[in-house]
Amino acid sequence: MEIREATIADLATIMEIENACFETDAWSESVMSSELKARHTNYILGLEKQQVIGYAGLSKLPLMDQADIQTIAISPQYRSKGFGRILMQFLLAKAKELGAAEVFLEVRADNLAAQKLYESLGFTQIGIRKHYYQPDDVDAIVMRADV
């Protein structure tokens, strides 16, 4: 998989994947646009044969030793092939490069595949945010990893 930095020019493509992956709780185009433009975020695209198949984002504020995985999504037809792992490994390396000592994320309590991926990358559960994902009323598992 090729990885490149995402830009605002990629917004429409990212939103196609966002809506396909997160049907009921997808971010709005304005929120995603803000994320892509923010100085403290790093968004990447995963490409297979020059086609965007996924994206992921990291937030790391200057002078802080913590970072957050904002989002990650792989087009449904490309899942379970290791592409999500590659994007996550890239973001974790980026977090370390930017000076983070630890990385946090939230994952849906009903997304066992994602939880297993994150655990295999060193994340552990540190809390639960009740009713976090709306309108589905699904809890978020908060996870943390050292980098």
C-alpha positions as CSV (number, residue, x, y, z in Angstrom):
1,M,0.0,0.0,0.0
2,E,1.2,3.5,-0.8
3,I,0.7,6.2,1.9
4,R,0.5,9.9,1.2
5,E,-0.5,13.0,3.1
6,A,-4.2,13.9,2.7
7,T,-5.1,17.4,1.7
8,I,-8.3,19.4,1.4
9,A,-8.4,18.4,-2.3
10,D,-9.1,14.8,-1.0
11,L,-12.2,15.8,0.9
12,A,-14.7,14.3,-1.5
13,T,-12.9,11.0,-1.7
14,I,-12.5,10.8,2.1
15,M,-16.2,11.6,2.6
16,E,-17.2,8.7,0.2
17,I,-15.3,6.3,2.4
18,E,-16.5,8.0,5.6
19,N,-20.2,7.6,4.6
20,A,-19.7,4.0,3.5
21,C,-18.0,3.0,6.7
22,F,-19.9,5.0,9.3
23,E,-23.4,5.1,8.0
24,T,-25.2,6.4,11.1
25,D,-22.5,8.4,12.7
26,A,-20.3,9.7,9.9
27,W,-18.6,13.0,10.4
28,S,-20.0,15.9,8.4
29,E,-18.1,17.3,5.5
30,S,-17.5,20.5,7.5
31,V,-16.0,18.6,10.4
32,M,-13.8,16.6,8.1
33,S,-12.7,19.7,6.3
34,S,-11.8,21.3,9.6
35,E,-9.7,18.3,10.5
36,L,-7.8,18.3,7.2
37,K,-7.1,22.0,7.6
38,A,-6.0,22.0,11.3
39,R,-2.4,22.6,12.0
40,H,-2.2,20.0,14.8
41,T,-3.6,17.1,12.7
42,N,-1.9,14.7,10.3
43,Y,-4.2,12.9,7.9
44,I,-3.0,10.2,5.6
45,L,-4.4,8.2,2.7
46,G,-3.8,4.6,1.9
47,L,-3.7,3.8,-1.8
48,E,-3.8,0.5,-3.6
49,K,-3.0,0.7,-7.4
50,Q,-3.3,4.5,-7.1
51,Q,-6.9,4.3,-5.8
52,V,-7.7,5.7,-2.3
53,I,-8.9,2.8,-0.2
54,G,-8.6,4.3,3.3
55,Y,-7.6,7.2,5.5
56,A,-6.6,7.9,9.0
57,G,-5.9,10.9,11.2
58,L,-3.8,11.9,14.1
59,S,-4.1,14.9,16.4
60,K,-1.0,16.1,18.3
61,L,-0.9,19.5,19.9
62,P,2.5,21.2,20.2
63,L,4.2,20.8,23.6
64,M,1.9,17.9,24.6
65,D,3.2,14.4,25.0
66,Q,-0.1,12.9,24.1
67,A,-1.7,12.2,20.7
68,D,-5.1,11.0,19.6
69,I,-6.1,8.8,16.7
70,Q,-9.0,10.8,15.4
71,T,-10.3,8.3,12.9
72,I,-9.4,5.5,10.6
73,A,-11.4,3.9,7.8
74,I,-10.8,1.3,5.1
75,S,-13.3,0.9,2.3
76,P,-15.4,-2.2,3.0
77,Q,-14.1,-4.2,0.1
78,Y,-10.5,-3.8,1.3
79,R,-11.0,-4.8,4.9
80,S,-9.3,-7.8,6.6
81,K,-6.2,-7.4,4.3
82,G,-3.9,-5.6,6.7
83,F,-4.4,-2.1,5.3
84,G,-5.8,-0.7,8.6
85,R,-2.7,-2.1,10.5
86,I,-0.4,-0.3,8.0
87,L,-2.2,3.0,8.5
88,M,-2.2,2.6,12.3
89,Q,1.5,1.8,12.3
90,F,2.3,4.8,10.2
91,L,0.3,7.1,12.6
92,L,1.9,5.6,15.7
93,A,5.4,6.2,14.2
94,K,4.2,9.8,13.3
95,A,3.1,10.3,16.9
96,K,6.5,9.2,18.2
97,E,8.2,11.4,15.7
98,L,6.2,14.4,16.9
99,G,7.1,13.7,20.5
100,A,4.2,11.8,21.8
101,A,4.8,9.4,24.7
102,E,1.2,8.0,24.6
103,V,-1.6,7.7,22.1
104,F,-5.3,7.5,22.8
105,L,-8.4,6.4,20.7
106,E,-12.0,5.6,21.1
107,V,-13.6,2.5,19.4
108,R,-17.1,1.3,19.2
109,A,-17.9,-1.3,21.8
110,D,-19.5,-3.4,19.1
111,N,-16.5,-3.2,16.7
112,L,-14.5,-6.3,17.9
113,A,-12.3,-6.5,14.8
114,A,-11.0,-3.0,15.4
115,Q,-10.5,-3.7,19.1
116,K,-8.4,-6.7,18.3
117,L,-6.3,-4.7,15.9
118,Y,-5.7,-2.0,18.4
119,E,-4.8,-4.5,21.2
120,S,-2.3,-6.2,18.8
121,L,-0.7,-2.8,18.4
122,G,-0.2,-2.3,22.1
123,F,-3.4,-0.5,23.1
124,T,-5.2,-1.4,26.3
125,Q,-8.6,-0.4,27.5
126,I,-8.6,2.4,30.1
127,G,-12.3,3.4,30.2
128,I,-15.7,3.4,28.7
129,R,-17.7,6.4,27.4
130,K,-21.4,5.4,27.8
131,H,-23.7,6.2,24.9
132,Y,-20.9,7.9,23.0
133,Y,-21.8,6.9,19.4
134,Q,-25.2,8.3,18.4
135,P,-27.8,7.8,17.1
136,D,-26.9,4.1,17.7
137,D,-26.4,4.5,21.4
138,V,-23.2,2.5,21.5
139,D,-20.6,2.9,24.1
140,A,-17.0,3.9,23.2
141,I,-14.1,2.0,24.6
142,V,-11.2,4.3,25.4
143,M,-7.8,2.8,24.7
144,R,-4.2,3.9,25.3
145,A,-0.8,2.9,24.1
146,D,2.8,3.9,24.8
147,V,4.9,4.9,21.8
